[in-house]
């Protein structure tokens, strides 16, 4: 059985390869039971999660721990591993670093959704966040649309400046700027992507221009949301997993509770997008809400395994 490290994952993957693999993998039959997140104590947000999935080639399970207060003691807040087995006889194949896989697959899922949902002529990305996912998210979006400007909005201006410095060196043909969440900035965006820990909406949905695409990945709480209700009610809504999103994501659960949105209004989940009959209208606002699912971990980990075998 192979043990594949974080460094090997990063050296192996590219956004084009992961996005292409996800597109093909989500179009095929697969076993995708709901993921299970277990709170470890009533007095804290510490949690342990298990995400199983399988297809006709592999069986996989990702396990991760989430300890949000770890930073104060010098630890990461999240640790993750993926166990991969072959489908025919269940033989263990590999133990793969799950944290790095999660970075690549999360960003690539958003980019794949954008490939389906955003306007082909999109040029300006407004991105909220400066966490570990930020450079992956931005470069993944750049891999599927010919963007020429990225505006980063963040609470921490120092982290935003460091992120932009890194991205300018890696993507010299793109203009990177620090911005503010106001009507002028949001109304100029072709794509708005949010990857934050915010418990309150990051912008006013009435500011979105016609034809904009909104990508929401940061929130996993039923009573919180990175966007306001206006964003949802103005938009055509898609998700990565109906089961997971309608259990965890306040972006949809809050407007559903207020009676202004219905779960049946979700047009499609990621596995349905490859063959969906829906076609974007030029004026249509689209929203993609993702909370993560095991199939994307399985597909990405399987790619890592094949490329390291």
N, C-alpha and C positions, 0 to 999 in steps of 0.2 A: 504494500500500500504506500502510495506516495504522500509526502507531506509538502505542501506548496505554500511558500511564505508570501507575505505582503509584497516584498520586493519582486518576487517572481510574477505575481499578479500584475503589478504596475508595468513591468518590463514586457509582458506578454500582450496586453490589450491595447486596442485603439478604439476610438469612438465609432468609426465606420464599421469595424468588425463586430463590435458589440451590438450596435443598432441593427445591423443586418441580421445578426443571429437572433435577436429578440423578435424582429419582424417575422422571420420564418418560424421561430419556436412558438410564438403565440397563435399562429395560424393552424397549428397541429393539435390533435387531441392530447389532453393531459389531465392528470389527477391533481386537483388544486383545492384540498380541504381548507377550511378557515384556519388562519394562524391563531395561536393561543398565546396571550400575554398574561402572565401571572404576577400580580402585585406581591411583593415579598413582605410588606409590613403596612399596616394601616397608617402608621405615623410618618411614612416617607413615600417618595415616588419610585423607590428602588423596584426593579422588575426583572423578570426572566421570561424570555419568549422562545417559542419553538415554531418553525415554519417548514412543514413538509410539502413535497411535491414530487411528481414523477411523470415521465413520458415513455415513449417506446424504447428509449435507449438507456435512461438513467433514473435512479431514485436519489433524491437529495433531501437533507434536512439541515436547515440553518438554526443554530441556537445562539442567542445573544443575551448578554446581561446589560442592564441600563442602571447606572448609579449616578444620577445627575450632580451629586455633591462631591464626586471624586476629586475634582480639580483642586480643592482645598487641601488635599492630602497627597497631591502629586501623581494621581492616577488618571487615566482616560475615563470618560464617562460611559463608554460603550466598548465591549469586547465581543467578538463574534467568530464562530467557526462553522464551516460547512462540511458535512460528511457526505461523500458521494459514493454510490453503489451502482453496479451495473444491473440493468433491468431484468435480464434473462434468468439469472440464478441468484441475484442479490449479493454478489461478491463485493466486499469493500474495495474501493479503488483509490480514494484519496481523502485526506484531511486538508482543506483549503482555508486560508485566511479569509474570514467572512467580512471583516471590516473594510478591507480594500475592495472586495467584490461588491459590497453594498454601495460604495462611492460610485463605482463605474456603472452598475446596473440602475441606480436611482437616476443619475443624470441621463443615461441613455434611454430609459423609459420615457422621461419627459421629452427628450428630443424626438423619439419615435412618435409620440403623441402629437408633437408640433408638426412633424412631417405629414401627418394625416390631417391636422386641424387648422394650422395657421396659414395665412395667405402666402402664396409662393413668392410674392414680391416684398415680403417683410424685410425691413432694413434696420429697424431700431428696436433693441432689446432693453427693457428696464428691468434690472435685477435687484431684488431685495435680499440682503444677507451678506455676511463675510465669513461664515463658518467654513469648516473643512470641505463641505460640499460645493462651496461657491465656485472655485475655478473649474471643477468638473462640470457643473451645471452650465456655466457660460460657454465653455469649449464644446460641450455636447450640442448646445443650440447652434453654435457657429458651424457645426459639422453638417447640419441639415438645411440651413437657410443662409443666403448670401447677405449676412448682416454687415453693415458698415459702421454701426455705432452701438455702444453698450454703455448705459448709465447705471452706475451702482449706487444704491441707496442703503445706508446703514446708520445705526446709532453711533458706532465707534468709527470716527473719521480716520484714526491712525490705522486701524485694520483695513479700512476701505482703501487708503492710499497705498498700503503694502500690496493689497490684492491687485490694484490697478497697475502698479509698477511691474509686478510679475506678468500680468496678462499683456501689457504693452510689449514686453520682451519676447513673449511667445507668439503673439498675434500682431505683428507690426502694421498690418494693413487695416486694422480696425481702430476706430477712435474710442477711447475709454475715458469716461468722465465720472466725477462724483456729483450726484444730484440730490434733490429733495422731493419728498412725496407731496406734490402740489398739482394743481389742475394742468398747468402748462406741461409739466414733465409727463404725467400719465396720459394726457391727450395726444402726445406726440409718439407714444409707444405702439409699435405693431405687435409686440409680444411683451407681456408682463409676467415675470417668473418670480415666485416667492418661496424662499427656503430659509425661514426664520423660526425662532421659538416664540414669536409673538402670540399673545392670547387675545389680541384685539385686531380689528381690520387695519390693514396697512395703507389703504387708499379709499377714496370715495368712488364707488362704482359708476356714478353718473359722469365721472371724468373720462371714462373709457371711450375711445373713438369707435365708430362703426368699423367692423372688420378686424378688431383686435382679438388676440388670443391670450388667455390667462392660464398660467400654469401654477398650481398650488401643491406644494409638497411638504411644507414645514410642520403643519399642525396634525396631531393625532388624538386630540381630545374632543369628546362629544359636545362639550359646552363652550368651546373656543373656536375661533375662525381667523384665518389670515385675510379674508375678504368680507365685505359687507353683504347684506341681503340683496341690495340693488345689483351687485355684480351677478349674482345667481339668477335673479328674475329677468335680467336683460339678456341672458346668455343661453346658448344651446350647450347642454352639460354632458360631459363624458367622464368616465372614471377608469382607474386601473382595475379595480375589483369591486363589484357592487356589494358583495357580502361584507368585505372589510370596510369599505367607505361608509356604508349605511349602518355600520356598527360603531365606528370610531370618529368620523369626521364632522365637526360642527358646521363646516362650510355648507353641508346639505342638511344635517339634522336640525339645525336651528331654524332655517326657513321652513322645513317640513313641520316642525312643532308649531310654528306660527301660522301654518295653513296657506302659505304663499308659494309652496313648491311641493311636488309629489315625487316619490321615489320612481314612479313610472315615467317621469319626465326625463330620466337619464336615458340618453339616446343609445349608448353602447359602452361596453367595457373593452379593455384593450384587446382581448382575445377575439372580439367581434369586429374590430375596425378594419381588418384586412379585407373582409368581404361585405362590409356594410354598403347599403344602397344610398345612404345620406351623402349629399354633395354640398360643399360649402357655398353659400351665397356671399357675394363680395361684401355686403354690408353686415353680415352676421358676426356677432361676438360669440366666441367659443371659450369654454372653461374645461380644463382637465384637472381633476382632483385625484391625487395619488397618495396612498398611505403605505404602499409597499406590499408585495406579495411574493410567495415562495417560488412561483414559477419563474420569475425574473432572476432570482438567485440561482435556481437550478440551471437555467439556460446559460447564464454567464459563467457559472462555475464549471459547467460541462465544456464550454469553450476554453477556459483556462486549462482544464485537464488535458484536452486533446492537443493543445499547443505546447504542453510541457511533457508529452509522452514520447 
